Each structure stands twice: as structure tokens, then as C-alpha cells.
Amino acid sequence: MSLRASRAGRRAVVLAALLTSLAPRTAAAQQRVTSPEQAFGQAIGSDYFLTNYTQLVEYWQTLARESNRMVLDTIGETEEGRPQLMAIITSPENHRNLDRYRTIAQRLARAEGVSEDEARQLAAEGKAIVWIDGGLHATEVLGAQQLIETVYQLVSRDDAETQRFLDDIVILAVHANPDGMELVSNWYNRESDPMQRSTGNIPVLYEKYAGHDNNRDFFMSNLAETTNMNRAMYREWYPQIVYNHHQTGPVGTIMFAPPFRDPPNYHFDPIVLTTLDAVGAALHGRMVLEGKGGTTMRSGASYSTWWNGGLRTTPYFKNMVGLLTETVGHPTPIQIPFLPDRQLSHGDLPLPVEPTQTWHFRQSIEYSLTANRAVLDYASRNKDQLLFNFWKMGNNAIEKGSTDTWTVRPKWIARAESELSGGRPRGDADDYQRMLRRPEDRDPRGYILPADQADLPTAVKFLNTLLKNGVEVQRATADFTVNGKRYPAGSYVVRADQAFRAHVIDMFEPQDHPNDFAYPGGPPVPPYDLTGWTLAYTMDVGYDRILDGFDGPFEVVDAELLTPPAGTISGDPRAGWVLSHEMKDAFVVVNRLKAQNKRVYWMESTGPNHQRGAFFIPTGGGVRQIVETAARELGVDFTGVAERPAGAALELSRVRVGLWDQYGGSMPSGWTRFVLERFEFP
């Protein structure tokens, strides 16, 4: 699928809901819709009560039938095979022009070929697109429950503010972890005595493989749910704001909300930061206006904008405003503890909340609703600017990728300070150029991944992580030369002159987190999450950094995902085939062979046709078919040999892996299971 084209063929549930949405009704004449209390027998946020995902699906299907403001989409299936739903909510008039508004968002996000005048025209015509999700971390039960109430209120309320939201915004209400909600809600509700209900002690991970680590997967996009959401965000809808609900709030407060503390990541556009602060200010301002105390920001918690990989952080690298709130609350009522330092108003805690009170789940729902409406109000009032800024950031990225630029890093500043410490309090323009504008320190204009590298199939898997994140990838249609080096046809190119440049740079270049100390000589301040994650390093991909402008016979990859080119089968296979272990998918081949009880040997020494560690596969019944299928599907290369390779060799047995786990699940065990399954270990 082209990055510049929408997915074709919406699912049946979408079509059914769309027919309803196009009925000749207006938002102002919205028909009565079923309330959560009517659907579930209790209001959302009632003490000792949680809905499960099955109930959510049935309820949203009901709302989609009853309301002309809502279309229901299935963005994909989960790891356990459930439909992952997204409710698309806007005015009936906007629903009639939904493809146009999505196209506008896509053009502004990509920025390429759009002038400033056209961008302003598109911004005026378009609608803001705001993503609100819930349920990613399933034991943080507030997220999914508030999503149910939010959708209901948006399709049922007829006040002027709600009408304005519906007129100005396309709202994407996304369930982030259906499997987890089903598990946790059923576990909580299993006790007939409400006083015995708990979300603790759940027997397995609430995401099949990753559990809580599902929010660490967004730049690599391994999991089905992650891939579904990335596709919706970065290839289909291009929301300007992505709001990710979490729990729990810092002790002694009710909610953490942006702005975030330093450091920011140095690669994404500063407009992301300033808009993030503005939306955060609107959220806190509305809370104070409504008398909802206990919202904190910045120093109130450890969250920052440094890390790439979470549902709300990966959008920064696509010029989107990622919001996080962390809110207290549970269906089993809790107590707000008394922390003296949380009772003094200051810039990061404008209105303290009274402690020691019993806190009910519905109160947390109300805080979430206020936060959602604050975000929607900001998007509505600033629609044109949000959309124009989307283009501006993408255009900035294209311009930066087209010329010499430098991303200043902490180690450069430390180096400059050291050089200027010899009695000079400050430097001059020459010092600046010498210290922070060295030619060899320029940002790359792009990256070339040679087709003749040892493990091209793994390089293709890496490129697929970029494609899933909306990055444009190009492929060479003929041999070409850059900086005196010859590259074969089929090599891949990732250019920096594209709107999602920040993500490109962040996946290829090492991170340089600042040394963060409470005070000179004091203890280090722990980072919020990872400080380094260069995926090209992790996957051991071969690539060249190109610092100067370059071009060649390149075509844009017009597909949602790449497949590796078919591997080669060469030589005389009278004795068998040699397979290099440098290709990681060679282990898939070995597992397929051993599953059919075929012989495989590990060569202990280097020979004329192989390196030490290569696999030797003797001929035999059915072996050729396995070899040919693997070459075609996996892109691995086989070399036929007329004689068995000389030297010592170990015959491999079929591996039986005993995988440790524990009650409650283990994320390391879950990820290990994921890897073993992908490489077809039994």
C-alpha cells in the first residue's frame, strides 16, 4: 500500500455503521441513544464494577446503529484473535466527507509537494483529528472504562460545546488492548462478594507476549495490537494529537498531566514541545476552573519526552502531540494519602487536593472526562493552527534533510565547555563554528542499506519497522554509486528529507542522554525510561551514513510491508547444501528441517565454500523442497556442494526448549516465547 493512499475495503461493521451515519439527521437532532446504565445495569465508574471487552464491543455496536455521529472500525485483530475497535466520532456532515478530511491530514502530515499557501487553505478546510485511547495497560482499569463513557457522551450530548467538538474534530476513540481488558475485568468480577474483588494476582500477562511491555513496542511494532495502532496513526489517519490514558497518579495527587520535565529528545521539532505545553496548560486550566484539584506536572513525576517507543512518545517523531495522563482510581474505593509537600500550591501543582478522603472510581472517570474535553476544546479552538503546524513541522523536516544540519548533543556542549574553561568566560563565532559545526558532525542526509550485505532478510525486517511507523523507504532499480562506493540494484535507501525525519534519525543514530544530576556533585536523576535504543544497532543491520546530498535510480516502496528478495540456490547439490549462519533466518530453516527429521550439521571449521559455523544440509527425500521453499519465502541463500565439506561437524538434534514462566506471567519469558515462535522453535 502506498504511503500516500488510504487502505481500501473497510470492514463490514464499518459499512453498516456508515449507512446509519449517513441517514438524514443532524447532530442537533441526535436521537436518544442507549446509556451505559441501560446497557450494563450500572453506570460507568460505579463502585466494584467493571465492564469487559465483550460488553464494550456489543455496546459500541449498539451506539453505531443508534447514532449518526459514530462509525465503528476494526483496525485489526489482537494476538488472541479479538477485533480491535476504533470508534470514529464526528458530526454527520463530517462523516459524509470523512475521506476528504483524512486526505487533508495525510497531505499536511507528509508535507511534500504542498506549498505554504496550499497548507493554509487545507488547514482551513480540514478538521482536527484527535486520538483518545484507553486500556493499554489492562490493570490500569480506568483507561478502558473512561473510553466507554467518553464515547457515550460524545454521541449523546447536545450542548453547544459538544456540537463544536463534533463540527471541528474527527475523534478516534481507540481500544489499545482488548485481550487485556477481557482478562482483567473478568478476573475482577469473578468474586460474587464485591468486597473480595481485586485486579491483583492475575495468573497470566495481560498482553499475550509482552504484558506491561506492550508500551515499549511502538518503534519496533512486533505485536499485533501495536501494528494495528501504528497503521491507523501513521499510514491512515495522521492525528495531530494522540492522548494515551494511564494510571496511576503520583501519591498525594489525583492526576499527572503534561507539561513534562526535561530532557526532551533532540531530534523532533520544537513545535511539538510548545504545542504539548499549550495543550497541557489547557488541561490543567480546565481542571482548576472546575475545582478538580490534585493535578500535577513537570517535577510532579518522572515522565519526560526523551524516549521513543511508547504509544504517546513515538508520535513526537512524526510531528504529533503525544499526551499522557496518569490518574488514581479503582473500582474498589481508595484513600487519598496525606503528604504534606503535596498540600502547598506551586507552579507544578496549582490546586492541591484534600487528602484522607475516600476516593470513588466515578470521580476518576469525571477527571478523565474533563481532561478529554480540555484536549478537544484546545483542538477545536486551534484547529487551523494545529493543522498548519502539522504541515510546518513536516516541511521543516524535509528542509533539514535537504541541507547541512547539526543536532547539538550534550557531549558536544561538555567538550565546548571544557575547551572554553581556560580563563575565557565565553566563545566567539569562530569558536561556535569550530566546536558545534564540524563538517564530520553533520546529520546524515540519508542511509543506504546495501543489497549485498550478509543478512539482507534481517535488514528487510528492520525496514518494515520503519514502514509500520510511516517512514518512506526507497529501493534502487539499478546499480548506482555514492561517494565512490558502488551499490547493487535492490539496495534500499532511507532519505532524511521526509516529514518523519526525526524517526529516521532516531532509529539509525545513537542517543546521547545528558548527564542529569540533582545538583553539582549530587546524585543522578533517574531517567523516565530507556536512554538508548538505536534499532539499527540492535538488529545488526548493515548501512552507510551519507552526509552529503545524493541521488540515484530510486523508487518509493509502494507496499505496506517489504518481503526479502528470493534467495539464491547455486552450485552442484549432489552432496547437499551449505547455508551461512550469518543469516538469522537460517535458524528457521534448520528448525523446519529438524521438524521433518532431516539431518543438519554445524561445521566446526572454515572450508572453501563456507565459514566456520555454517550449516551443511545433506541431500535426502523432501530436503530440496524445504530448501526451495525457504529460499523463496525467507530470502536465504543456499550453495550446493558435490561433496560433503571436509572437517569436523556436529550433527544437530531437534531442540526442545523448556521455557520458564511463573504465576502472573513474566515479561522476559513472554518476549522469549515470541522470539522462539517467530524462529519456529518447537
FENWO-V967868 format. One record per residue. RES is the residue in one letter. PHI is phi in whole degrees, -180 to 180 (* if undefined). BURIAL is I if it has 16 or more other C-alpha atoms within 10 Angstrom, else O. D_CENTER is the distance of its C-alpha to the mean C-alpha in Angstrom with 1 decimal. Layout:
RES/PHI/BURIAL/D_CENTER
RES/PHI/BURIAL/D_CENTER
//
This chain:
M/*/O/19.2
S/-67/O/19.6
L/-65/I/16.9
R/-102/O/19.6
A/-129/O/20.4
S/-83/O/19.2
R/-65/O/18.9
A/-92/O/22.5
G/75/O/23.9
R/-69/O/22.5
R/-74/O/23.2
A/-59/O/26.5
V/-63/O/25.2
V/-67/I/23.9
L/-63/O/27.3
A/-63/O/29.3
A/-69/I/27.6
L/-65/I/27.8
L/-59/O/31.5
T/-66/I/31.9
S/-67/I/30.0
L/-89/I/32.3
A/-61/O/35.4
P/-76/O/37.8
R/-128/I/36.8
T/-109/O/35.6
A/-61/I/33.1
A/-67/O/36.2
A/-103/O/37.9
Q/-52/I/35.1
Q/-72/O/36.6
R/-63/O/36.4
V/-117/I/33.5
T/-67/I/33.3
S/-84/I/32.3
P/-56/I/30.3
E/-64/O/33.7
Q/-69/O/35.3
A/-77/O/32.6
F/-111/O/32.2
G/85/O/35.5
Q/-146/O/34.0
A/-74/I/32.0
I/-62/I/28.4
G/93/I/28.6
S/-64/I/31.9
D/-59/I/32.9
Y/62/I/32.4
F/-141/I/30.5
L/-135/I/27.1
T/-84/I/26.2
N/-103/I/24.4
Y/-70/I/22.0
T/-57/O/25.0
Q/-66/O/26.6
L/-60/I/23.6
V/-60/I/23.5
E/-61/O/27.2
Y/-70/I/27.2
W/-65/I/24.6
Q/-63/I/26.6
T/-63/O/29.7
L/-63/I/28.3
A/-65/I/27.2
R/-74/I/30.8
E/-87/I/32.4
S/-114/I/30.5
N/-88/I/30.4
R/-97/I/27.5
M/-132/I/24.9
V/-120/I/23.6
L/-106/I/21.7
D/-121/I/19.2
T/-103/I/17.9
I/-85/I/14.4
G/153/I/15.1
E/-106/I/16.4
T/-83/I/15.3
E/-62/I/16.3
E/-97/O/19.6
G/91/O/20.1
R/-84/I/19.7
P/-71/I/18.7
Q/-99/I/15.5
L/-96/I/16.8
M/-133/I/16.0
A/-94/I/19.0
I/-103/I/19.7
I/-123/I/22.2
T/-166/I/24.4
S/-71/I/28.2
P/-56/I/30.1
E/-62/I/30.9
N/-65/I/27.3
H/-60/I/26.6
R/-70/O/29.3
N/-120/O/27.6
L/-63/I/24.0
D/-63/O/23.5
R/-65/O/25.1
Y/-68/I/22.8
R/-69/I/19.7
T/-63/I/21.4
I/-61/I/22.2
A/-60/I/18.6
Q/-65/I/17.7
R/-65/I/20.7
L/-68/I/20.2
A/-65/I/16.5
R/-77/I/17.8
A/67/I/21.0
E/-60/O/22.9
G/79/O/26.4
V/-111/O/26.3
S/-78/O/29.0
E/-64/O/29.0
D/-63/O/31.5
E/-66/O/29.6
A/-61/I/26.4
R/-67/I/28.5
Q/-65/O/30.0
L/-65/I/26.7
A/-64/I/25.4
A/-69/O/28.6
E/-78/O/28.4
G/-76/I/24.7
K/-120/I/23.1
A/-62/I/20.3
I/-118/I/17.2
V/-122/I/15.7
W/-98/I/12.9
I/-127/I/14.0
D/-120/I/12.6
G/-166/I/14.3
G/92/I/14.8
L/-55/I/11.7
H/-96/I/14.2
A/-66/I/17.1
T/-75/I/19.9
E/-86/I/18.8
V/-68/I/20.6
L/-60/I/20.9
G/-56/I/17.4
A/-72/I/18.3
Q/-69/I/21.9
Q/-65/I/21.5
L/-65/I/19.4
I/-62/I/22.5
E/-67/I/24.8
T/-61/I/22.8
V/-61/I/22.9
Y/-59/I/26.6
Q/-66/I/27.5
L/-69/I/26.0
V/-93/I/27.9
S/-116/I/31.0
R/-78/I/31.8
D/-122/O/34.1
D/-71/O/34.4
A/-62/O/34.2
E/-65/O/31.0
T/-61/I/29.1
Q/-60/I/30.8
R/-64/I/29.6
F/-56/I/26.0
L/-66/I/26.5
D/-74/I/28.3
D/-99/I/25.9
I/-133/I/22.4
V/-103/I/20.4
I/-102/I/18.6
L/-107/I/15.7
A/-98/I/16.1
V/-119/I/13.4
H/-87/I/14.0
A/-91/I/11.0
N/-157/I/13.3
P/-58/I/16.6
D/-60/I/18.0
G/-66/I/17.8
M/-63/I/19.5
E/-60/I/22.2
L/-64/I/22.9
V/-69/I/23.0
S/-64/I/24.9
N/-64/I/27.4
W/-65/I/27.9
Y/-64/I/28.6
N/-82/I/30.9
R/-67/O/32.8
E/-83/O/35.4
S/-70/O/38.1
D/-86/O/39.0
P/-54/O/36.5
M/-68/O/37.5
Q/-97/O/36.3
R/-76/I/32.7
S/-156/I/29.9
T/-93/I/26.2
G/-83/O/27.1
N/65/O/28.1
I/-66/I/25.8
P/-73/O/26.8
V/-134/I/23.5
L/-63/I/19.8
Y/-89/I/18.1
E/-132/I/15.5
K/-46/I/17.6
Y/-108/I/16.4
A/-108/I/14.2
G/56/I/15.5
H/-62/I/14.2
D/-72/I/12.0
N/-61/I/9.5
N/-92/I/7.8
R/-118/I/8.1
D/-110/I/6.5
F/-76/I/2.9
F/-84/I/5.4
M/-98/I/7.9
S/56/I/6.8
N/-77/I/10.2
L/-81/I/10.4
A/-60/I/11.6
E/-64/I/9.9
T/-62/I/6.3
T/-62/I/7.9
N/-59/I/9.7
M/-70/I/7.2
N/-61/I/5.6
R/-61/I/9.3
A/-64/I/10.4
M/-75/I/8.6
Y/-107/I/9.2
R/-130/I/12.2
E/-125/I/14.0
W/-107/I/14.0
Y/53/I/12.7
P/-65/I/13.0
Q/-81/I/14.5
I/-127/I/13.6
V/-122/I/10.7
Y/-109/I/12.5
N/-111/I/11.1
H/-85/I/14.3
H/-141/I/15.3
Q/-136/I/18.6
T/-121/I/20.9
G/-73/I/22.6
P/-57/I/24.5
V/-57/O/28.0
G/88/I/30.6
T/-126/I/28.2
I/-106/I/26.5
M/-148/I/23.2
F/-97/I/21.1
A/-144/I/19.6
P/-57/I/18.9
P/-70/I/20.3
F/-99/I/18.9
R/-79/I/21.0
D/-75/I/21.2
P/-92/I/20.1
P/-82/O/17.6
N/-74/I/15.9
Y/-83/I/18.5
H/-93/I/16.6
F/-85/I/15.2
D/-67/I/17.8
P/-63/O/20.0
I/-63/I/19.9
V/-58/I/16.5
L/-65/I/18.3
T/-68/O/21.4
T/-69/I/19.8
L/-58/I/17.7
D/-65/I/21.1
A/-67/O/22.8
V/-65/I/20.7
G/-61/I/21.0
A/-63/I/24.7
A/-64/I/25.0
L/-66/I/23.4
H/-63/I/25.8
G/-62/I/28.6
R/-69/I/28.4
M/-60/I/28.4
V/-64/I/31.5
L/-59/O/33.1
E/-89/O/32.8
G/73/O/34.1
K/-93/I/30.9
G/-81/I/31.3
G/92/I/29.2
T/-93/I/26.1
T/-128/I/25.3
M/-149/I/23.2
R/42/I/22.8
S/-68/I/25.3
G/-70/I/25.0
A/-160/I/22.2
S/-91/I/20.3
Y/-67/I/17.0
S/-138/I/16.2
T/-114/I/14.0
W/-75/I/14.5
W/-84/I/11.6
N/-106/I/8.4
G/146/I/5.9
G/-98/I/5.5
L/-61/I/4.6
R/-97/I/7.4
T/-94/I/7.5
T/-59/I/5.2
P/-59/I/7.1
Y/-55/I/10.1
F/-82/I/10.1
K/-120/I/10.4
N/68/I/13.2
M/-109/I/11.8
V/-92/I/13.0
G/-96/I/10.7
L/-110/I/13.1
L/-129/I/13.6
T/-122/I/16.8
E/-123/I/18.4
T/-126/I/21.4
V/-73/I/24.4
G/129/I/25.9
H/-162/I/26.7
P/-61/I/28.8
T/-86/I/31.4
P/-54/O/32.7
I/-126/O/32.2
Q/-110/O/34.1
I/-86/I/32.9
P/-73/O/34.3
F/-96/I/36.5
L/-116/O/35.3
P/-52/O/37.8
D/-74/O/35.4
R/-94/I/33.2
Q/-108/I/36.2
L/-108/O/36.8
S/-65/O/35.2
H/-155/O/33.6
G/-58/O/31.1
D/-98/I/28.0
L/-150/I/29.6
P/-66/I/31.6
L/-138/I/32.9
P/-61/I/33.3
V/-105/I/33.4
E/-67/O/36.5
P/-84/I/36.1
T/69/O/37.8
Q/-77/O/37.3
T/-76/O/36.1
W/-109/I/32.6
H/-100/I/31.9
F/-59/I/28.7
R/-62/I/29.6
Q/-63/I/29.7
S/-67/I/26.0
I/-59/I/25.3
E/-64/I/27.4
Y/-61/I/25.5
S/-64/I/22.2
L/-63/I/24.0
T/-62/I/25.3
A/-62/I/22.0
N/-60/I/20.6
R/-70/I/23.8
A/-63/I/23.7
V/-66/I/20.4
L/-65/I/21.7
D/-64/I/25.0
Y/-61/I/23.5
A/-63/I/21.7
S/-67/I/25.0
R/-69/O/27.3
N/-119/O/25.3
K/-53/I/24.1
D/-62/I/25.7
Q/-69/I/24.7
L/-58/I/21.0
L/-69/I/21.1
F/-64/I/23.3
N/-60/I/21.2
F/-57/I/18.3
W/-64/I/20.8
K/-59/I/22.2
M/-66/I/19.1
G/-64/I/18.4
N/-66/I/22.1
N/-57/I/22.2
A/-64/I/19.7
I/-63/I/21.8
E/-65/I/24.9
K/-64/I/23.7
G/-76/I/22.8
S/-107/I/26.3
T/-146/I/28.4
D/-73/I/29.0
T/-137/I/26.6
W/-131/I/26.2
T/-101/O/23.5
V/-67/I/25.6
R/-120/O/24.7
P/-55/O/26.2
K/-68/O/28.4
W/-67/O/29.9
I/-64/O/30.9
A/-61/O/32.4
R/-64/O/34.2
A/-66/I/35.6
E/-62/I/36.7
S/-66/O/38.5
E/-70/O/40.3
L/-92/O/41.3
S/-80/O/42.5
G/-84/O/46.0
G/95/O/47.7
R/-98/O/45.8
P/-72/O/43.8
R/-153/O/41.8
G/-100/O/41.4
D/-120/O/42.2
A/-62/O/40.6
D/-65/O/41.6
D/-62/O/40.0
Y/-60/O/36.7
Q/-64/O/36.8
R/-71/O/37.9
M/-94/I/35.4
L/-118/I/32.2
R/-133/I/32.7
R/-73/O/33.7
P/-55/O/33.2
E/-72/O/31.7
D/-95/I/28.9
R/-62/I/27.6
D/-68/I/24.0
P/-64/I/23.8
R/-82/I/24.3
G/170/I/22.4
Y/-136/I/22.1
I/-115/I/24.2
L/-109/I/23.5
P/-63/I/27.0
A/-71/I/27.7
D/-97/O/30.3
Q/-72/O/28.3
A/-62/I/29.0
D/-131/I/25.8
L/-63/I/24.5
P/-57/I/22.8
T/-70/I/20.4
A/-60/I/19.9
V/-66/I/19.0
K/-61/I/16.4
F/-62/I/14.9
L/-61/I/15.2
N/-66/I/13.5
T/-64/I/10.2
L/-69/I/10.9
L/-61/I/12.0
K/-62/I/9.0
N/-96/I/7.3
G/82/I/10.5
V/-76/I/12.7
E/-83/I/16.3
V/-119/I/18.1
Q/-118/I/21.9
R/-130/I/24.5
A/-78/I/28.1
T/-91/O/30.8
A/-155/O/33.6
D/-61/O/34.4
F/-154/I/33.9
T/-128/O/34.6
V/-135/O/32.8
N/53/O/34.5
G/81/O/37.1
K/-104/O/34.9
R/-90/O/35.1
Y/-119/I/32.0
P/-79/O/32.5
A/-56/I/31.4
G/92/I/28.1
S/-68/I/26.5
Y/-110/I/23.1
V/-129/I/22.4
V/-120/I/19.3
R/-86/I/20.8
A/-89/I/19.9
D/-87/I/21.6
Q/-143/I/18.6
A/-62/I/16.7
F/-96/I/13.4
R/-52/I/15.7
A/-58/I/14.1
H/-69/I/11.1
V/-58/I/14.0
I/-60/I/16.1
D/-70/I/13.6
M/-88/I/13.1
F/-104/I/16.9
E/-102/I/18.5
P/-70/O/19.2
Q/-84/I/18.3
D/-134/O/21.3
H/-71/I/20.9
P/-68/O/24.0
N/-71/O/26.7
D/-116/O/26.4
F/-121/O/29.6
A/-59/O/30.9
Y/-166/O/34.0
P/-54/O/35.9
G/84/O/36.8
G/-88/O/34.9
P/-73/O/32.2
P/-71/O/28.7
V/-90/O/26.0
P/-62/O/23.2
P/-69/I/19.8
Y/-64/O/17.2
D/-145/I/15.0
L/-59/O/14.9
T/-106/O/16.9
G/-149/O/16.4
W/-162/I/14.0
T/-55/I/15.2
L/-68/I/13.8
A/-62/I/16.8
Y/-71/O/19.1
T/-57/O/17.6
M/-91/O/18.1
D/57/O/21.4
V/-88/I/21.0
G/-86/I/24.0
Y/-157/I/23.7
D/-115/O/25.8
R/-86/O/24.9
I/-111/I/26.9
L/-90/I/28.0
D/-107/O/30.2
G/-61/I/29.8
F/-151/O/30.1
D/-151/O/30.3
G/177/O/31.2
P/-80/O/31.4
F/-110/I/27.7
E/-125/O/26.2
V/-70/O/22.7
V/-68/I/21.0
D/-100/I/21.3
A/-151/O/19.3
E/-68/O/16.0
L/-140/I/16.3
L/-88/I/19.0
T/-119/O/21.6
P/-66/I/23.7
P/-61/I/27.2
A/-57/I/29.8
G/-72/I/31.3
T/-99/O/35.0
I/-125/I/37.8
S/-125/O/40.7
G/82/O/44.0
D/-108/O/46.7
P/-90/I/45.2
R/-59/O/48.6
A/-93/I/47.7
G/151/I/43.9
W/-130/I/40.7
V/-108/I/39.0
L/-128/I/35.2
S/-69/I/33.6
H/-83/I/31.4
E/-67/O/29.4
M/-85/I/27.3
K/-62/I/25.0
D/-74/I/25.4
A/-59/I/29.1
F/-71/I/28.5
V/-64/I/27.4
V/-60/I/30.8
V/-60/I/32.7
N/-65/I/31.3
R/-67/I/32.2
L/-65/I/35.7
K/-69/I/36.3
A/-64/O/35.3
Q/-102/O/38.2
N/61/O/40.5
K/-92/I/40.7
R/-81/I/41.8
V/-142/I/39.4
Y/-124/I/40.5
W/-104/I/38.9
M/-78/I/41.0
E/-91/I/42.1
S/-144/O/43.4
T/-80/O/42.8
G/-129/O/44.9
P/-64/O/45.6
N/-115/O/42.9
H/-160/I/40.2
Q/-97/I/38.8
R/-57/O/39.1
G/95/I/36.6
A/-68/I/36.6
F/-97/I/37.0
F/-111/I/40.2
I/-118/I/40.3
P/-66/I/43.9
T/-64/I/44.9
G/172/O/45.6
G/-59/O/45.4
G/83/O/42.0
V/-69/I/40.5
R/-57/I/40.5
Q/-63/O/38.5
I/-63/I/35.8
V/-63/I/35.8
E/-65/I/35.7
T/-65/I/32.9
A/-65/I/30.8
A/-61/I/31.5
R/-72/I/30.6
E/-84/O/27.4
L/-101/I/26.0
G/79/I/27.5
V/-88/I/29.5
D/-105/I/33.0
F/-122/I/36.2
T/-115/I/39.6
G/-74/I/42.7
V/-130/I/45.5
A/-77/O/49.1
E/-129/O/49.8
R/-61/I/48.0
P/-58/I/46.6
A/-75/O/49.0
G/104/O/48.2
A/-68/O/47.0
A/-148/I/44.2
L/-104/O/42.6
E/-79/O/42.3
L/-89/O/39.0
S/-96/O/39.0
R/-69/I/36.4
V/-78/O/34.0
R/-117/O/33.8
V/-102/O/31.0
G/-94/O/31.4
L/-100/O/28.1
W/-70/O/28.5
D/-148/O/26.9
Q/-147/O/28.0
Y/-61/O/28.4
G/96/O/25.3
G/84/I/23.2
S/-134/I/22.0
M/-64/I/18.5
P/-59/O/20.0
S/-66/I/22.1
G/-64/I/19.2
W/-65/I/17.2
T/-62/I/20.7
R/-60/I/21.4
F/-58/I/18.3
V/-64/O/19.5
L/-61/O/23.0
E/-66/O/22.4
R/-66/O/20.5
F/-97/I/23.6
E/63/I/25.9
F/-74/I/27.7
P/-73/O/29.9
//
